[in-house]
Amino acid sequence: MQSSWSLQQLATLSLMLCSVALATPNRDSVFIQSQCNLIDKLGWRDKPFSILYALVAQTFVGKPYRAGTLDSSLTEECHFTSDGFDCVTFVESALALSRCAKRKSCDYSSFLAELEFIRYRQGKCNGYSWRLHYTSDWIVDNQAKRVLDDITPQLGGKRIRKTINFMSTHPEFYRQLRDSSALVGQIAAIERRLSRRPLAIIPRSQWSNAFTGIQSGDIIAIATTKEGLDYAHLGIALRTGGKLGFIHASSKSENVVFEPNLEEYLRTFSSASGITVLRPLDPTTAAPKSR
């Protein structure tokens, strides 16, 4: 079953379907509609969800890297821009788009609803502290919402605890926290809860053994040794020709890129303490009972 396309094929099809997307005032909605049209044209929505997600992720390759897009305003809203992606917004956007396509309701308003559902605690944008800033929080909340499963324990992962407090101890790095002691207090309360919750991590010494159980469309979260933080990076696994690669938004490359060898890439990630593997679930069979 095909789960990869050449970048040239995808670029040509994207241009055919959306030649004026970036020139229009509604470029974000036009971008999403062009992606929906591409998925429909190629019949991807009928594929298993993991394959659909891997295919959709590839259409983002070459898009610019852009950090800080969620903090452009002091008023919290479920923001999306097609101008560029960081590692989190790439993973979330491709996932929201794939879920819309699988539900056969692929349009901009449905996409934004899915994005909000994935990005915020209990699926609701009720302010800055409701955004799932920490990846460990994002994992647990999206497991509860049946968006994904943490399959790390099945791959030999170990449970560890770590003190998480980076945001509350470095409020100067966050526009919304700089002048709001109330928000810092809310974030600190969340951090204390996260610090009591163990993380499932596959340590560096066990990566090679674990890779055989990773499939295209799995989300790879890279845990970090940095004090106060849980994870440092996210991306999506892709198997091509029997090799395990990795699609991610790279600040170094300044684009969404495909790394053909995940293990080689991880070995260059000096602060990586391990990885967590998440498997997105088909929204037509694993959706929660109520939204």
C-alpha positions as CSV (number, residue, x, y, z in Angstrom):
1,M,0.0,0.0,0.0
2,Q,1.5,3.3,-1.1
3,S,2.3,5.7,1.7
4,S,4.8,8.0,0.0
5,W,4.8,10.1,-3.1
6,S,7.7,11.9,-4.8
7,L,8.0,15.6,-3.7
8,Q,7.8,16.5,-7.4
9,Q,4.5,14.7,-7.9
10,L,3.0,16.4,-4.8
11,A,4.3,19.9,-5.8
12,T,2.9,19.6,-9.3
13,L,-0.6,18.5,-8.0
14,S,-0.6,21.2,-5.4
15,L,0.1,23.9,-8.0
16,M,-2.6,22.5,-10.3
17,L,-5.2,22.7,-7.5
18,C,-4.2,26.0,-5.9
19,S,-2.2,28.2,-8.2
20,V,-3.4,31.4,-6.6
21,A,-3.7,30.4,-2.9
22,L,-1.0,32.6,-1.6
23,A,-2.1,35.6,-3.6
24,T,-5.6,35.8,-2.2
25,P,-6.8,37.5,1.0
26,N,-8.3,34.2,2.2
27,R,-5.0,32.3,1.5
28,D,-5.4,30.2,4.7
29,S,-8.8,28.9,3.8
30,V,-7.8,28.5,0.1
31,F,-4.7,26.5,1.2
32,I,-6.8,24.2,3.3
33,Q,-9.4,23.8,0.5
34,S,-6.7,23.0,-2.0
35,Q,-5.4,20.3,0.4
36,C,-8.9,18.9,0.7
37,N,-9.2,18.9,-3.1
38,L,-5.9,17.1,-3.4
39,I,-6.9,14.4,-0.9
40,D,-10.2,13.9,-2.7
41,K,-8.6,13.8,-6.2
42,L,-6.1,11.1,-5.1
43,G,-8.6,9.0,-3.2
44,W,-6.6,9.2,0.0
45,R,-9.5,9.4,2.4
46,D,-10.4,5.8,1.8
47,K,-7.0,4.6,3.0
48,P,-6.2,3.4,6.5
49,F,-5.9,6.4,8.7
50,S,-2.2,6.0,9.4
51,I,-1.5,6.0,5.7
52,L,-3.8,9.0,5.1
53,Y,-1.9,10.9,7.8
54,A,1.5,10.0,6.4
55,L,0.4,11.1,2.9
56,V,-1.1,14.4,4.1
57,A,2.1,15.1,6.1
58,Q,4.2,14.8,2.9
59,T,2.2,17.6,1.2
60,F,3.7,20.0,3.8
61,V,7.3,19.3,2.9
62,G,8.9,22.4,1.6
63,K,6.6,24.8,3.5
64,P,8.5,27.4,5.5
65,Y,9.5,27.1,9.1
66,R,7.9,29.8,11.2
67,A,8.0,29.9,15.0
68,G,5.6,31.9,17.3
69,T,2.6,31.9,15.1
70,L,0.3,31.0,18.0
71,D,1.4,34.0,20.1
72,S,0.8,36.8,17.5
73,S,-2.0,38.1,19.7
74,L,-2.5,38.5,23.5
75,T,-6.1,37.3,23.0
76,E,-6.1,33.5,22.8
77,E,-7.8,32.1,19.8
78,C,-7.4,28.9,17.7
79,H,-5.0,30.5,15.2
80,F,-3.9,28.9,11.9
81,T,-1.6,30.3,9.2
82,S,-0.4,28.7,6.0
83,D,2.6,31.0,5.9
84,G,4.8,28.7,8.0
85,F,4.9,26.0,10.6
86,D,6.9,25.0,13.6
87,C,7.1,21.3,14.7
88,V,3.9,21.4,16.8
89,T,1.7,23.4,14.3
90,F,2.9,21.1,11.5
91,V,1.9,17.9,13.4
92,E,-1.4,19.4,14.5
93,S,-2.3,20.9,11.2
94,A,-1.6,17.7,9.2
95,L,-3.6,15.7,11.9
96,A,-6.6,18.0,11.8
97,L,-6.7,18.0,8.0
98,S,-6.4,14.2,8.0
99,R,-9.2,13.8,10.5
100,C,-11.5,16.1,8.5
101,A,-10.8,14.2,5.3
102,K,-11.5,10.9,7.0
103,R,-14.8,12.2,8.3
104,K,-15.6,13.4,4.7
105,S,-16.2,17.0,6.0
106,C,-13.0,18.6,4.6
107,D,-13.5,22.3,4.6
108,Y,-11.9,25.3,6.4
109,S,-14.5,25.6,9.2
110,S,-14.3,21.8,10.0
111,F,-10.5,22.0,9.9
112,L,-10.5,24.8,12.5
113,A,-12.9,22.8,14.7
114,E,-10.6,19.8,14.6
115,L,-7.5,21.9,15.2
116,E,-9.1,23.4,18.3
117,F,-10.2,19.9,19.5
118,I,-6.6,18.7,19.2
119,R,-4.8,21.8,20.5
120,Y,-6.8,22.7,23.6
121,R,-7.6,21.0,26.9
122,Q,-10.9,19.1,26.6
123,G,-11.0,20.4,23.0
124,K,-12.0,23.9,24.0
125,C,-10.2,27.2,23.5
126,N,-11.1,28.8,26.9
127,G,-7.9,30.9,27.2
128,Y,-4.2,30.7,27.2
129,S,-3.9,28.1,30.0
130,W,-6.2,25.8,28.1
131,R,-3.7,25.5,25.3
132,L,-1.7,22.3,25.7
133,H,1.7,24.0,25.8
134,Y,3.6,20.9,27.1
135,T,3.8,17.9,24.9
136,S,3.2,15.6,27.9
137,D,-0.1,17.4,28.5
138,W,-0.9,17.3,24.8
139,I,-0.4,13.5,24.8
140,V,-2.6,12.7,27.9
141,D,-5.4,15.1,26.8
142,N,-5.5,13.7,23.3
143,Q,-5.5,10.1,24.6
144,A,-8.5,11.0,26.6
145,K,-10.2,12.5,23.6
146,R,-9.3,9.3,21.6
147,V,-7.2,11.2,19.1
148,L,-4.2,9.0,19.6
149,D,-2.7,6.2,21.6
150,D,0.7,6.3,23.4
151,I,2.2,3.0,22.2
152,T,5.6,3.6,23.8
153,P,5.2,1.0,26.6
154,Q,4.5,-1.6,23.9
155,L,7.8,-0.8,22.2
156,G,9.8,-1.2,25.4
157,G,9.4,2.3,26.9
158,K,10.2,3.0,30.5
159,R,8.2,5.2,32.9
160,I,10.2,8.2,34.2
161,R,9.4,11.3,36.2
162,K,10.7,14.8,35.5
163,T,10.1,18.1,37.1
164,I,8.4,20.3,34.6
165,N,8.5,24.1,35.3
166,F,10.1,25.8,32.4
167,M,7.3,28.2,31.5
168,S,6.6,29.4,35.0
169,T,10.3,29.9,35.8
170,H,11.0,31.7,32.5
171,P,7.9,33.9,32.0
172,E,10.1,36.4,30.1
173,F,10.2,34.1,27.1
174,Y,6.4,34.1,26.7
175,R,4.5,37.2,25.6
176,Q,1.3,36.3,27.5
177,L,3.2,35.5,30.8
178,R,5.5,38.5,31.0
179,D,3.0,40.8,32.7
180,S,0.4,38.4,34.2
181,S,1.2,36.8,37.5
182,A,-2.3,35.2,37.4
183,L,-1.4,33.3,34.2
184,V,2.0,32.3,35.6
185,G,0.2,30.8,38.6
186,Q,-2.2,28.9,36.4
187,I,0.6,27.5,34.3
188,A,2.6,26.6,37.5
189,A,-0.4,24.6,38.8
190,I,-0.5,22.7,35.5
191,E,3.2,22.0,35.7
192,R,2.9,20.6,39.2
193,R,0.3,18.2,38.0
194,L,2.4,17.2,35.0
195,S,5.5,16.7,37.2
196,R,3.6,14.0,39.2
197,R,2.7,12.1,36.0
198,P,5.3,9.7,34.7
199,L,6.4,9.9,31.0
200,A,6.8,6.8,28.8
201,I,10.2,7.1,27.1
202,I,12.2,4.8,25.0
203,P,15.8,5.5,26.0
204,R,18.6,6.0,23.4
205,S,20.0,2.5,24.1
206,Q,16.7,0.9,23.0
207,W,15.9,2.9,19.9
208,S,17.1,0.3,17.3
209,N,14.9,-2.4,18.8
210,A,11.9,-0.2,19.1
211,F,12.0,1.1,15.5
212,T,10.7,-2.1,14.0
213,G,7.3,-1.4,15.7
214,I,7.0,2.1,14.3
215,Q,4.8,2.6,11.2
216,S,4.1,5.4,8.8
217,G,1.9,8.1,10.4
218,D,3.2,7.5,14.0
219,I,4.1,10.7,15.8
220,I,7.5,10.8,17.3
221,A,8.1,13.1,20.3
222,I,11.7,13.7,21.3
223,A,12.2,13.9,25.1
224,T,14.8,16.4,26.2
225,T,17.4,16.5,29.0
226,K,16.9,20.3,29.3
227,E,15.9,21.3,32.8
228,G,12.2,22.0,33.3
229,L,11.1,20.7,29.9
230,D,9.5,17.4,28.9
231,Y,9.9,17.3,25.1
232,A,11.9,19.4,22.6
233,H,10.6,18.3,19.2
234,L,7.8,16.5,17.3
235,G,7.6,14.9,13.8
236,I,5.9,12.2,11.9
237,A,7.3,8.8,10.9
238,L,7.4,7.7,7.3
239,R,8.6,4.3,5.9
240,T,10.0,4.4,2.4
241,G,11.7,1.4,0.8
242,G,11.8,-0.4,4.1
243,K,13.7,2.5,5.8
244,L,12.2,4.6,8.7
245,G,12.3,8.3,8.0
246,F,11.0,11.4,9.7
247,I,9.0,14.4,8.5
248,H,9.3,17.5,10.7
249,A,9.4,21.3,10.6
250,S,13.1,22.1,11.0
251,S,14.4,25.4,12.3
252,K,17.8,24.5,11.0
253,S,16.6,23.9,7.5
254,E,13.9,26.6,7.7
255,N,11.4,24.3,6.1
256,V,9.3,21.2,6.7
257,V,11.7,18.5,5.6
258,F,12.0,14.7,5.2
259,E,14.9,13.0,7.0
260,P,15.4,9.7,5.3
261,N,16.9,8.0,8.4
262,L,15.2,8.6,11.7
263,E,17.9,6.9,13.8
264,E,20.7,8.9,12.2
265,Y,18.7,12.1,12.8
266,L,18.1,11.3,16.4
267,R,21.8,10.5,17.0
268,T,22.6,14.1,16.0
269,F,20.0,15.5,18.5
270,S,22.4,15.9,21.5
271,S,19.8,16.8,24.1
272,A,17.5,13.8,23.2
273,S,17.0,11.6,26.3
274,G,14.6,9.3,24.5
275,I,11.5,9.2,22.3
276,T,7.7,8.7,22.8
277,V,5.7,7.1,20.0
278,L,2.1,8.1,19.5
279,R,-0.3,6.4,17.1
280,P,-3.2,8.6,15.7
281,L,-6.6,6.9,15.7
282,D,-9.2,6.8,13.0
283,P,-11.7,9.5,14.0
284,T,-14.6,7.5,12.4
285,T,-14.0,4.5,14.8
286,A,-12.3,6.0,17.8
287,A,-14.0,9.3,18.4
288,P,-15.2,10.2,21.9
289,K,-18.9,9.8,22.6
290,S,-19.5,13.5,22.7
291,R,-17.7,16.6,21.4
